[in-house]
Amino acid sequence: MSFFNAPRTALGVIAILVLAVFAGPALAARTLDTAYGKVEIDGTPERVVTLYEGALDTAVALGSKPVAAVATRGGDSVAHYMQERVPGIAIVGTARETNIEAVVAQRPDVILASSNLSEPQYRLLSKIAPTVVPKHSYFAPDAWQNETRLFARALGREDKAEQLIQAFDERADKISAEVPAGTEATLARWMPQGPLVMSSKIFAGRVLAAAGFESPEHGDIADDRPHSDPLSLENLDRIDSDWLFLATLNADGESALAKARTSPAFERLDVVQRDQVVPVDGQLWTSASGPLAAHAILDDIARALGIASQP
């Protein structure tokens, strides 16, 4: 009997076998080592909820399509640089507060959270779906790389994680070769109450360091804080350096910065006189993390330096 004359039942069995061959083996169950102990994940999660800007960035970079995220700081949706990548994504809270009912409504297979998630919140969320919380502090030198590997394991995309990390390292090295030794850069976020000096330990600070910049000493920023207290106009010299990357989160910050630019104290800064003040998106530079954010920040740095550096 030829294939074309086979009974319908036989054809169905053949079709199933062919699909099984091309689909390959199902992804095995795996155990993740997280901040709150071992977490078991089976198969490939399809309904991914992210409760942290870095988790959303990383999941998308790994090729996943999260169904929900939290609003970024200073906004009511995801960060500007992510909006075209996740159109229509559901918002289930903010960086400060998660809407548990909204998370439940998304029927997640897995929840990716930040290292700052409290244990009571974790206990609630882990009853909804396996909840992955990184063990290492957000301020650790290799925090985003470790998060990328952890979230990749959760999503069954471990091979992609190392590719993403290597691509960043190679691109940062190329930019670093163009930055003169000893060049300092300060990152500040301008708020209505005044500028904040951002810690060199936050994500963007690590990217600046990888791109060849040194950070001026700001000894009054505590190790567990992302920024200084607001500076007065009289203390603006603290943001003076070879380069100043100046971030705003929203329209209020932009208005405050525009007003400050008219002040003599601002105009007297050496970095202003050298025309090396670079306005940047605060949602990206002071709130985001992950492989996509890393390349977006490198884009800004390359433009500021007038060099070509494509990922």
N, C-alpha and C positions, 0 to 999 in steps of 0.2 A: 504493500500500500504506500503510495507516495504521500509526501507531506501535505500536498494540496487536497488529497482525498481523505485525509485523516478525520476521524470523528471529531466533533466540536469539543468534547471533553478532553480528548488527547491534545488538541491544539491549545486548550487552556492550560493544561499542565506544562506543555512546552514553553508557553509564554511566561509562566511563573518562573520556570527554571532559568530562562534567558535573563529575565529581570534580576533574578538573584545573583547571577554571575556578574552582571555589569554594575549592580549596586554595591557589591563588595560586602564584607562583613559589617555587622552593626557595631557601632562604637561601644566599647566595653565600659562597664561601670568603673569608676575611679574615685579615689579618696583624696580630698584636698586638705592640706594643713592650713587652717585659718586662725584668726585671732581668738575665736571662741571654740576651738577644737576641730575635730575631724568632721568633714562634710562629704557625704556621699552623693555623687551625681551619676545617673545612668543615661546612656544615649546622648543624643545631640539636642540640647535645649532649643526650642523654637520660639517660645514666648519669653523673651528676656526683658526684665524690668531693671533699670539702672537708677540708683538713688544717689548718684555722685557724678559730677561733671567728667571726671577722669574715667569712670566706668563706661559712660556713654561713648566717649571718644574712642576708648580702646576697643569696645565691642564692635563699633562701626569699622574701625581700622582693620579688625580681624575678619571682617566680612559678614558679621551678624547684622540683623535688622531688629533692634530693640523695639518693643511695643510701647514702652513708657519710660519717662525720665523725670527728673526734677528741674524746676526752673533755675537758671543760673543766677548768681548774685547780681542785684541791680536790675533784674529783668523779670518778665512774666512768662518767658519761654526759654528754650535752650539758647546757648551762646550764639552770637551772630555767625561765627565761622562754621557752626554745625547746622544751621537752619535748613540750608539747601540739601544737606545729606539725609535729614530725617524729617521730611515734610509731613505734617499732620500727626506727629508723635504725641501721644497722650501725656499730659503733665500730672504727676501724682504727688506734688508737694514742692517744697523749696529745699535749699541746702540746709536750712535750719529745722524744718519740720516736714515729716512725711505724713501724707494722708493715707492711713492704713486701709480705709474702706476703698479708696481709689485703687490701691495696689491689689486688693482682693478681686476687684472687678476686672482686672486685667488677666486673671487666671494664669499667673506666671509659672513657667517651668523652673526658673532660677532667678534669684535676685542678686544683683551685684551692688555692693555698698562700699562705703569708705571706711578707712581705719578709725575714723572718729565715731562710728556708730556705737551707741551705748548698749550695754548688755540687756537692759529691759526692752529696748527697741528690737534688738536682735532676737530675743525670745519670742516676741510677737510675730516678727516677720518669718522666722524659721518655721512657724506653724503653717504658714501659707505656702512656702516653697523653700528648697535649699537656698540658704543665704550665705554669700561668700564675702567675708570681711578680711582684708589684708592684715597680716600680722605686724608689718613694719610701719613706723610712723610716716606721715606725709612729709616730714622734714628729713627723712633719711636720704643720704646721697644718691642712692639708686632706687628711690621709691617707685618712680613710674615704670622703670624696667621690671622690678619685681611684681608690680601690679599687672603689667602686661602679661607676664608669664603665668601668673595665678589665674587671671580672667580667661586667658587662652586655654588653660587646662579645664576650667569650668565649662567652656563652650566647645571643647573638643577640637581646638585649632592650635595646638602647641607648636606645630612646625612653622606657622605663620608668625608667631611671636618673635622668634629669633631673627627672622627676615626683617621685621619692622625695626627691631633694635639695631641691627647691623646697618640698615639703610640710614638711620639717623646718625650713627657714629661716623659713617663715611662722609656724610654731607657736612656735619659739624666740623670735622677735621679739615675739610677743604676751606671752609670759611675761616677757621682758626689760623690757617697758614697766611691769611691776608691781614690779620690783625697784629700790629706791632706789639712786641713784648712789653708788658707793664701797662697796657691801656686799661683804664678803669671805666666802668659803666655803673651808673646808679639807676635803679628802677624805683619810681615813685608813683603813687596813685593820688590824684588830686580830688579831694572831696570838698563839699561846701564849707566844712569847718577848717579846711587847710590841707596841705599835702601830707601824705604818710610815706615814710621811707620803707620800702618793702624789704623783707629779709632776703639775704642771698641764698637762704636755704629753701625757699619756696621753688616750685617747679620752674618758673621762668628764670629765676636766678641760676639754677643748675644748667639751663639751656644756654644762658649767657656765658657761663664758665666754660661749657663745652665748646662754645664758639670762639674762645680765646680771650674773653674779657676777665679782668680782675675786679673784685668788689671792694670799694672803700670800707674801712672799718666803721661799723655803726654799733658800738659796744652797748648801747642802751636798749637794744632790741633783745628781749628775752628769748632763750632758746626755743621755747614752746609757743612763741607768738609770730604771726606772719608779717607784722609791720610795727613801726614805731607809733607813738602817740602823735596826734596832729601837730604840725609845726606852725609856729607863727611866722609872719612875713619877716620878722627880725632874725629868725633862725634859718632862713632859706639857704644859707651857705652850706648847710648839711647835705643838700642835694646837688652841690656843685661837684663835677668830676669831668673826665675827658668826654664822656657821652652821658646824656640823660634821656632815658626812655620814660616818657611821661604819659601815664594812663588815666583815663576817666571811665567810669562805669555807665554813666547815663547823662541825660541832658543837664541835670543839676550840677554834676561835676564839671561838665564842659563850660557851663556859664560861670562857675567859680573860677575856673582856670583862665577864661577870657578876661575876667576882671583882674586877676593877679598879674597877667601879662602887661598890664598898663602901669604896674607899680615900679618905682625906681629900684626897689630891692631885687626884683626879679631881673630887670634889665642889666643890673650890675654883675650878675653871675658870669663867671668866665665861660661856662658852657654855652650860655646865651650869646655872648660876644663872639664865640667861635662858630655859632650857628650849628651846633651839634645837639640840639634838643629834638627828639623824635617823638611826635605824638603817636600813641598806640592804643589799641582797643583794650580797655581794662577787663572786659569779660574774658578775653583771651589771655592777656598777660598776667593778670592777678587772681584769676579764679579757675582757669582751665588746667588740665594736664592730660597726658596721653600722647600717643604717636602722631596723631593728626595735629594737635596743638603744637607739638615740638617743631614740626615742619612749618606750620604757619608762623611761628615766632622766628624761625630761621629765615623765612621769606622777608619779614620786616627788617631783620638785621642786615641781610644781603642788600636790600634796597637802600638802607641808610648808608651803608658803606660804598654803594655804587659798584657792587661786584655781582657777577652772574654766578648763581649757585642753584642749580635745579636738583630736586630730589631724584 
